[in-house]
């Protein structure tokens, strides 16, 4: 049995709290949580190596996506998209 197949407690997690934290990781990364919720996730990450690893992976993914999205669409493409959207609205 590998770490992904083990129950959360056995794999370095801490039970249902892990599921709650993992569900909120992207909101936490994007600073979209209320202060109390962000503090709860932060405290959980400081105590749970399994969720901290998941957080670290999410941070890397977020940075890769950001780095890959630096290109700006040409003005002609933007104009074509705008025109199509205007047609669809009518």
HUBEL-V428003 format. One record per pair of residues at least 24 apart in sequence whose C-alpha atoms are under 6 Angstrom apart, sorted by sequence separation. I is the first residue (numbers start at 1). J is the second residue. If there is no record, write none. Layout:
i	j
I	J
I	J
This chain:
i	j
13	48
12	49
13	50
12	50
